[in-house]
Amino acid sequence: MGKNTNFSGQPIFNQLLKFIDKQEIRKIAQMHNAERYVKKFTTYHHVVVMLFVSFEGYHSLRETIIGLLANAHKLAHLGLSYLVRRSTFSEANQRRSSKVFGDIYMSTYRKYAKFLADSRLNDADMKRLYIMDSTTISLFKSILRGVGRNPKEGKKKGGIKAHTIIKASENVPCLIRYSEAVRHDHLFLEHVNELSAGSIITFDKGYVDYAQYESFTQKHIWYVTRLKESAIYRAKQEYDIPDSADSGVLKDEEIILYYGKNKKQEHRARRIAYWDNENKRLFEFICNNFELAAEKIAMIYKKRWQIELLFKQLKQNFPLKYFLGDNENAIEIQIWAAMLANLLLTLIKSKIKHRWAFSNLVSIVRQQLMNYINIYNFLEDPEGCWRETIKENKKKYENSLFPEMQGAYF
Protein backbone atom coordinates (compact mmCIF):
# COMPACT_ATOMS: atom_id res chain seq x y z
CA MET A 1 0.00 0.00 0.00
CA GLY A 2 1.42 3.38 -1.02
CA LYS A 3 1.81 6.36 1.23
CA ASN A 4 -1.26 8.62 1.50
CA THR A 5 -0.34 11.84 -0.31
CA ASN A 6 -3.43 13.71 0.89
CA PHE A 7 -2.06 14.06 4.39
CA SER A 8 1.18 15.69 5.43
CA GLY A 9 3.67 15.17 8.23
CA GLN A 10 3.41 18.93 8.84
CA PRO A 11 0.42 21.16 9.64
CA ILE A 12 -0.79 23.56 6.93
CA PHE A 13 0.72 26.43 8.96
CA ASN A 14 4.18 24.89 8.69
CA GLN A 15 3.77 24.49 4.91
CA LEU A 16 3.06 28.23 4.72
CA LEU A 17 6.07 29.07 6.90
CA LYS A 18 8.39 27.30 4.45
CA PHE A 19 8.21 30.41 2.25
CA ILE A 20 10.00 32.36 4.99
CA ASP A 21 13.78 32.00 5.21
CA LYS A 22 14.89 31.55 8.84
CA GLN A 23 18.45 32.54 7.99
CA GLU A 24 17.21 35.76 6.42
CA ILE A 25 15.18 36.51 9.55
CA ARG A 26 18.31 36.09 11.68
CA LYS A 27 20.20 38.52 9.42
CA ILE A 28 17.41 41.10 9.58
CA ALA A 29 17.13 40.72 13.37
CA GLN A 30 20.89 41.21 13.72
CA MET A 31 20.80 44.30 11.48
CA HIS A 32 18.11 45.90 13.68
CA ASN A 33 19.60 44.59 16.95
CA ALA A 34 16.21 42.96 17.55
CA GLU A 35 17.52 40.20 19.83
CA ARG A 36 19.00 42.51 22.45
CA TYR A 37 17.99 41.43 25.96
CA VAL A 38 16.01 38.51 24.45
CA LYS A 39 16.20 35.17 26.24
CA LYS A 40 13.66 32.95 24.47
CA PHE A 41 11.13 34.88 22.37
CA THR A 42 13.28 35.41 19.27
CA THR A 43 12.31 37.32 16.14
CA TYR A 44 11.40 34.09 14.36
CA HIS A 45 9.13 33.06 17.23
CA HIS A 46 7.55 36.52 17.15
CA VAL A 47 6.86 36.28 13.39
CA VAL A 48 5.27 32.82 13.79
CA VAL A 49 2.97 33.95 16.61
CA MET A 50 1.92 37.13 14.77
CA LEU A 51 1.12 35.10 11.64
CA PHE A 52 -0.87 32.72 13.85
CA VAL A 53 -2.87 35.76 15.02
CA SER A 54 -3.50 36.90 11.41
CA PHE A 55 -4.51 33.49 10.04
CA GLU A 56 -6.78 32.66 12.97
CA GLY A 57 -8.24 36.17 13.20
CA TYR A 58 -7.61 36.58 16.92
CA HIS A 59 -8.53 39.86 18.64
CA SER A 60 -6.58 39.78 21.89
CA LEU A 61 -3.46 38.50 23.63
CA ARG A 62 -5.55 36.13 25.75
CA GLU A 63 -7.22 34.59 22.66
CA THR A 64 -3.81 34.09 21.07
CA ILE A 65 -2.28 32.32 24.08
CA ILE A 66 -5.34 30.06 24.49
CA GLY A 67 -5.16 29.21 20.78
CA LEU A 68 -1.49 28.27 21.14
CA LEU A 69 -2.25 26.19 24.25
CA ALA A 70 -4.92 24.28 22.33
CA ASN A 71 -2.25 23.28 19.79
CA ALA A 72 0.65 22.86 22.23
CA HIS A 73 1.44 19.33 20.95
CA LYS A 74 1.94 20.69 17.41
CA LEU A 75 4.03 23.78 18.15
CA ALA A 76 7.33 21.93 17.70
CA HIS A 77 6.50 21.62 13.97
CA LEU A 78 6.47 25.43 13.81
CA GLY A 79 9.86 25.79 15.46
CA LEU A 80 8.33 27.02 18.74
CA SER A 81 10.29 25.47 21.59
CA TYR A 82 8.15 26.99 24.33
CA LEU A 83 4.85 28.81 24.90
CA VAL A 84 5.21 32.56 25.18
CA ARG A 85 3.59 34.37 28.12
CA ARG A 86 1.20 37.26 27.56
CA SER A 87 3.50 39.74 29.27
CA THR A 88 6.47 38.69 27.10
CA PHE A 89 4.35 38.83 23.94
CA SER A 90 3.02 42.30 24.81
CA GLU A 91 6.50 43.59 25.61
CA ALA A 92 7.89 42.26 22.32
CA ASN A 93 5.15 44.05 20.34
CA GLN A 94 6.14 47.28 22.03
CA ARG A 95 9.92 46.92 22.00
CA ARG A 96 10.89 45.00 18.81
CA SER A 97 10.90 47.46 15.91
CA SER A 98 8.16 47.11 13.31
CA LYS A 99 10.88 47.74 10.69
CA VAL A 100 12.03 44.17 11.33
CA PHE A 101 8.66 42.85 10.14
CA GLY A 102 8.71 45.26 7.21
CA ASP A 103 12.10 43.97 6.08
CA ILE A 104 10.95 40.34 6.48
CA TYR A 105 7.93 41.06 4.30
CA MET A 106 10.06 42.75 1.63
CA SER A 107 12.66 39.97 1.72
CA THR A 108 9.95 37.33 1.18
CA TYR A 109 8.33 39.42 -1.55
CA ARG A 110 11.60 39.91 -3.47
CA LYS A 111 12.43 36.20 -3.24
CA TYR A 112 9.13 35.04 -4.74
CA ALA A 113 8.09 38.03 -6.89
CA LYS A 114 8.73 36.05 -10.09
CA PHE A 115 6.01 33.57 -9.09
CA LEU A 116 3.46 36.34 -8.61
CA ALA A 117 3.61 37.81 -12.12
CA ASP A 118 0.44 37.27 -14.14
CA SER A 119 1.49 35.31 -17.23
CA ARG A 120 -1.77 36.30 -18.96
CA LEU A 121 -0.65 39.94 -19.05
CA ASN A 122 0.87 40.36 -22.51
CA ASP A 123 0.87 44.15 -22.75
CA ALA A 124 4.42 45.46 -22.23
CA ASP A 125 3.11 48.76 -20.86
CA MET A 126 0.99 47.00 -18.24
CA LYS A 127 3.97 44.92 -17.13
CA ARG A 128 5.82 48.10 -16.12
CA LEU A 129 2.75 49.70 -14.54
CA TYR A 130 2.63 50.53 -10.82
CA ILE A 131 -0.47 51.58 -8.90
CA MET A 132 -0.36 53.79 -5.82
CA ASP A 133 -2.98 54.59 -3.19
CA SER A 134 -3.48 54.71 0.56
CA THR A 135 -5.97 53.20 2.97
CA THR A 136 -6.77 54.42 6.48
CA ILE A 137 -7.26 52.08 9.44
CA SER A 138 -9.25 53.62 12.27
CA LEU A 139 -7.96 53.25 15.82
CA PHE A 140 -9.97 53.32 19.03
CA LYS A 141 -7.43 55.48 20.80
CA SER A 142 -5.93 58.77 19.70
CA ILE A 143 -2.47 57.22 19.22
CA LEU A 144 -2.09 58.75 15.78
CA ARG A 145 -4.00 61.80 14.66
CA GLY A 146 -7.06 61.10 12.55
CA VAL A 147 -8.45 63.24 9.76
CA GLY A 148 -11.38 65.64 10.02
CA ARG A 149 -12.60 68.02 12.68
CA ASN A 150 -12.71 67.25 16.38
CA PRO A 151 -16.16 66.04 17.50
CA LYS A 152 -18.27 68.23 19.79
CA GLU A 153 -18.51 65.41 22.31
CA GLY A 154 -15.85 62.89 23.26
CA LYS A 155 -12.49 62.46 21.58
CA LYS A 156 -11.58 61.97 17.94
CA LYS A 157 -10.33 58.50 17.13
CA GLY A 158 -6.83 58.05 15.84
CA GLY A 159 -5.95 56.53 12.50
CA ILE A 160 -2.99 55.03 10.69
CA LYS A 161 -2.59 55.40 6.93
CA ALA A 162 -0.89 52.71 4.85
CA HIS A 163 0.58 54.20 1.65
CA THR A 164 0.95 51.36 -0.82
CA ILE A 165 2.42 50.70 -4.26
CA ILE A 166 1.66 47.51 -6.17
CA LYS A 167 2.72 46.20 -9.56
CA ALA A 168 -0.30 45.76 -11.82
CA SER A 169 1.03 42.32 -12.80
CA GLU A 170 1.39 41.04 -9.21
CA ASN A 171 -1.42 42.42 -7.02
CA VAL A 172 0.58 42.41 -3.78
CA PRO A 173 2.27 45.44 -2.18
CA CYS A 174 5.86 46.00 -3.34
CA LEU A 175 6.31 49.14 -1.21
CA ILE A 176 4.46 50.19 1.96
CA ARG A 177 4.93 53.18 4.25
CA TYR A 178 2.88 54.15 7.30
CA SER A 179 1.92 57.56 8.63
CA GLU A 180 -0.67 59.15 10.85
CA ALA A 181 -3.98 59.56 9.02
CA VAL A 182 -3.81 63.35 9.09
CA ARG A 183 -0.68 63.43 6.92
CA HIS A 184 -1.34 64.46 3.31
CA ASP A 185 -0.95 61.81 0.62
CA HIS A 186 1.28 63.88 -1.69
CA LEU A 187 4.15 63.66 0.83
CA PHE A 188 4.46 59.99 -0.12
CA LEU A 189 5.26 60.82 -3.77
CA GLU A 190 8.97 61.15 -2.99
CA HIS A 191 9.11 57.34 -2.69
CA VAL A 192 8.04 57.03 -6.34
CA ASN A 193 11.47 58.38 -7.29
CA GLU A 194 12.82 54.96 -6.28
CA LEU A 195 11.18 53.41 -9.39
CA SER A 196 13.36 52.70 -12.40
CA ALA A 197 13.31 54.89 -15.54
CA GLY A 198 10.56 53.91 -17.95
CA SER A 199 8.16 52.85 -15.20
CA ILE A 200 4.54 53.98 -15.36
CA ILE A 201 2.63 54.84 -12.19
CA THR A 202 -1.00 55.82 -11.74
CA PHE A 203 -2.66 57.41 -8.70
CA ASP A 204 -5.69 59.57 -7.91
CA LYS A 205 -5.73 63.36 -7.78
CA GLY A 206 -5.29 63.36 -4.00
CA TYR A 207 -1.54 63.01 -4.66
CA VAL A 208 -1.24 66.28 -6.57
CA ASP A 209 2.27 67.74 -6.34
CA TYR A 210 3.47 69.43 -9.53
CA ALA A 211 7.05 69.76 -8.29
CA GLN A 212 7.20 65.97 -7.91
CA TYR A 213 5.56 65.56 -11.33
CA GLU A 214 8.40 67.61 -12.81
CA SER A 215 10.91 65.43 -10.96
CA PHE A 216 9.29 62.32 -12.49
CA THR A 217 9.68 63.80 -15.98
CA GLN A 218 13.36 64.46 -15.42
CA LYS A 219 13.85 60.85 -14.26
CA HIS A 220 11.74 59.43 -17.13
CA ILE A 221 9.12 58.03 -14.77
CA TRP A 222 5.70 58.33 -16.40
CA TYR A 223 2.63 59.15 -14.31
CA VAL A 224 -1.10 59.05 -15.05
CA THR A 225 -3.57 60.85 -12.81
CA ARG A 226 -6.61 63.11 -12.97
CA LEU A 227 -6.59 66.87 -13.34
CA LYS A 228 -7.63 68.70 -10.20
CA GLU A 229 -10.48 71.23 -10.56
CA SER A 230 -8.39 73.99 -9.02
CA ALA A 231 -5.44 73.44 -11.38
CA ILE A 232 -4.14 76.51 -13.23
CA TYR A 233 -2.96 75.69 -16.72
CA ARG A 234 -2.63 77.00 -20.25
CA ALA A 235 -3.48 74.99 -23.35
CA LYS A 236 -0.48 74.98 -25.70
CA GLN A 237 -1.20 72.57 -28.55
CA GLU A 238 -4.11 70.30 -29.45
CA TYR A 239 -3.37 66.94 -31.08
CA ASP A 240 -5.45 65.31 -33.79
CA ILE A 241 -7.44 62.31 -32.63
CA PRO A 242 -6.89 59.33 -34.99
CA ASP A 243 -9.94 57.77 -36.64
CA SER A 244 -8.98 54.47 -35.01
CA ALA A 245 -9.03 55.98 -31.51
CA ASP A 246 -11.59 55.05 -28.89
CA SER A 247 -14.80 57.04 -29.35
CA GLY A 248 -14.55 58.13 -25.71
CA VAL A 249 -11.48 60.31 -26.43
CA LEU A 250 -12.81 63.86 -26.76
CA LYS A 251 -9.62 65.93 -26.56
CA ASP A 252 -5.87 65.32 -26.49
CA GLU A 253 -3.67 68.37 -25.90
CA GLU A 254 -0.41 69.64 -24.47
CA ILE A 255 -0.77 71.99 -21.49
CA ILE A 256 1.47 74.00 -19.18
CA LEU A 257 0.61 73.69 -15.49
CA TYR A 258 1.58 76.56 -13.18
CA TYR A 259 2.56 75.93 -9.56
CA GLY A 260 4.77 77.17 -6.73
CA LYS A 261 5.03 80.63 -5.24
CA ASN A 262 3.04 83.12 -7.32
CA LYS A 263 2.44 80.27 -9.82
CA LYS A 264 5.66 81.07 -11.66
CA GLN A 265 6.96 77.52 -12.04
CA GLU A 266 5.83 75.43 -15.01
CA HIS A 267 5.25 71.76 -15.70
CA ARG A 268 4.62 70.47 -19.23
CA ALA A 269 1.91 67.81 -19.31
CA ARG A 270 -0.64 66.17 -21.54
CA ARG A 271 -4.37 66.59 -20.91
CA ILE A 272 -6.89 64.03 -22.17
CA ALA A 273 -10.66 64.50 -21.91
CA TYR A 274 -12.36 61.10 -21.91
CA TRP A 275 -16.06 60.24 -21.77
CA ASP A 276 -16.76 56.99 -19.90
CA ASN A 277 -19.93 55.77 -21.56
CA GLU A 278 -20.37 52.93 -19.06
CA ASN A 279 -20.54 55.27 -16.04
CA LYS A 280 -21.80 58.30 -18.00
CA ARG A 281 -18.97 60.42 -16.65
CA LEU A 282 -16.32 62.78 -18.02
CA PHE A 283 -12.72 62.29 -16.91
CA GLU A 284 -9.81 64.68 -17.39
CA PHE A 285 -6.49 62.85 -17.27
CA ILE A 286 -3.00 64.36 -17.17
CA CYS A 287 0.29 62.59 -17.74
CA ASN A 288 3.86 63.36 -18.78
CA ASN A 289 4.05 60.72 -21.52
CA PHE A 290 3.37 62.00 -25.04
CA GLU A 291 3.88 58.69 -26.86
CA LEU A 292 1.13 56.45 -25.46
CA ALA A 293 -2.25 56.44 -27.20
CA ALA A 294 -4.94 58.49 -25.47
CA GLU A 295 -7.16 55.44 -24.91
CA LYS A 296 -4.18 53.62 -23.34
CA ILE A 297 -3.86 56.47 -20.83
CA ALA A 298 -7.54 56.04 -19.93
CA MET A 299 -7.09 52.26 -19.58
CA ILE A 300 -4.04 52.73 -17.33
CA TYR A 301 -6.02 54.92 -14.96
CA LYS A 302 -8.87 52.39 -14.96
CA LYS A 303 -6.38 49.77 -13.71
CA ARG A 304 -6.06 51.88 -10.55
CA TRP A 305 -9.19 50.14 -9.28
CA GLN A 306 -7.03 47.04 -8.79
CA ILE A 307 -5.46 48.46 -5.64
CA GLU A 308 -8.90 49.24 -4.22
CA LEU A 309 -9.77 45.57 -4.62
CA LEU A 310 -6.55 44.64 -2.80
CA PHE A 311 -7.47 46.89 0.13
CA LYS A 312 -10.93 45.31 0.19
CA GLN A 313 -9.34 41.83 0.17
CA LEU A 314 -7.07 42.70 3.10
CA LYS A 315 -9.78 44.33 5.19
CA GLN A 316 -12.32 41.55 4.61
CA ASN A 317 -10.00 38.59 5.22
CA PHE A 318 -7.60 40.05 7.78
CA PRO A 319 -9.80 42.62 9.58
CA LEU A 320 -7.68 45.06 11.56
CA LYS A 321 -10.29 46.26 14.04
CA TYR A 322 -8.68 45.07 17.26
CA PHE A 323 -4.97 45.43 18.02
CA LEU A 324 -2.77 43.54 20.47
CA GLY A 325 -1.09 46.73 21.66
CA ASP A 326 -1.98 50.37 22.17
CA ASN A 327 1.23 51.83 20.76
CA GLU A 328 2.26 52.72 17.21
CA ASN A 329 4.93 50.02 16.96
CA ALA A 330 2.56 47.19 17.96
CA ILE A 331 -0.05 48.42 15.47
CA GLU A 332 2.46 48.51 12.61
CA ILE A 333 3.71 45.00 13.51
CA GLN A 334 0.16 43.66 13.29
CA ILE A 335 -0.43 45.33 9.91
CA TRP A 336 2.86 43.92 8.57
CA ALA A 337 1.83 40.46 9.82
CA ALA A 338 -1.49 40.74 7.95
CA MET A 339 0.39 41.83 4.80
CA LEU A 340 2.75 38.87 5.15
CA ALA A 341 -0.15 36.44 5.69
CA ASN A 342 -1.80 37.84 2.55
CA LEU A 343 1.47 37.38 0.60
CA LEU A 344 1.90 33.74 1.74
CA LEU A 345 -1.65 32.82 0.71
CA THR A 346 -1.19 34.63 -2.61
CA LEU A 347 1.91 32.49 -3.21
CA ILE A 348 -0.07 29.32 -2.44
CA LYS A 349 -2.78 30.49 -4.85
CA SER A 350 -0.19 31.13 -7.58
CA LYS A 351 1.15 27.56 -7.32
CA ILE A 352 -2.15 25.73 -7.91
CA LYS A 353 -4.16 25.51 -11.13
CA HIS A 354 -7.56 25.34 -9.47
CA ARG A 355 -9.11 28.82 -9.38
CA TRP A 356 -10.11 29.63 -5.81
CA ALA A 357 -11.77 32.80 -4.60
CA PHE A 358 -9.28 34.36 -2.17
CA SER A 359 -11.89 34.52 0.62
CA ASN A 360 -12.58 30.77 0.26
CA LEU A 361 -8.86 30.06 0.39
CA VAL A 362 -8.52 32.09 3.61
CA SER A 363 -11.52 30.30 5.13
CA ILE A 364 -10.06 26.84 4.42
CA VAL A 365 -6.64 27.75 5.82
CA ARG A 366 -8.20 29.38 8.90
CA GLN A 367 -10.28 26.28 9.69
CA GLN A 368 -7.53 23.73 8.97
CA LEU A 369 -4.42 25.73 9.91
CA MET A 370 -3.02 23.20 12.40
CA ASN A 371 -4.26 20.04 10.67
CA TYR A 372 -1.95 17.62 8.83
CA ILE A 373 -3.23 18.15 5.30
CA ASN A 374 -1.19 18.50 2.12
CA ILE A 375 -2.40 21.99 1.21
CA TYR A 376 -1.42 21.77 -2.47
CA ASN A 377 -3.08 18.40 -3.16
CA PHE A 378 -6.21 19.37 -1.28
CA LEU A 379 -6.66 22.74 -2.95
CA GLU A 380 -5.94 21.30 -6.40
CA ASP A 381 -8.71 18.69 -6.12
CA PRO A 382 -10.62 18.56 -2.80
CA GLU A 383 -13.15 15.94 -3.96
CA GLY A 384 -10.41 13.84 -5.54
CA CYS A 385 -8.54 13.79 -2.23
CA TRP A 386 -11.70 12.56 -0.50
CA ARG A 387 -12.26 9.81 -3.10
CA GLU A 388 -8.62 8.73 -2.83
CA THR A 389 -8.89 8.53 0.95
CA ILE A 390 -12.00 6.31 0.72
CA LYS A 391 -10.25 4.10 -1.85
CA GLU A 392 -7.19 3.68 0.40
CA ASN A 393 -9.40 2.86 3.39
CA LYS A 394 -11.12 0.10 1.39
CA LYS A 395 -7.75 -1.39 0.43
CA LYS A 396 -6.91 -1.80 4.10
CA TYR A 397 -9.72 -4.35 4.49
CA GLU A 398 -9.38 -6.24 1.17
CA ASN A 399 -7.72 -9.22 2.86
CA SER A 400 -9.36 -8.78 6.24
CA LEU A 401 -11.06 -11.73 7.96
CA PHE A 402 -13.78 -9.33 9.07
CA PRO A 403 -14.41 -6.96 6.12
CA GLU A 404 -17.78 -6.04 7.55
CA MET A 405 -15.97 -4.53 10.55
CA GLN A 406 -14.27 -1.78 8.51
CA GLY A 407 -14.84 1.59 10.04
CA ALA A 408 -15.93 0.09 13.38
CA TYR A 409 -14.73 1.72 16.58
CA PHE A 410 -13.45 -0.16 19.64
Secondary structure by P-SEA (a helix, b strand, c coil): cccccccccccaaaaaaccccaaaaaaaaaaaccccccccccaaaaaaaaaaaaaaccccaaaaaaaaaaaccccccccccccccaaaaaaaaacccaaaaaaaaaaaaaacccccccccccccccccbbbbbbbbbbbcccccccccccccccbbbbbbbbbbccccccccccbbbbccccccccccccccccccccbbbbbccccccaaaaaaaaaacbbbbbbbbccbbbbbcbbbbbcccccccccccbbbbbbbcccccbbbbbbbbbbbcccccbbbbbbbccccccaaaaaaaaaacaaaaaaaaaaaaaccccccccccaaaaaaaaaaaaaaaaaaaaaaaaccccccaaaaaaaaaaacccccaaaaaaacaaaaaaaaaaaaaaaaccccccccccccc
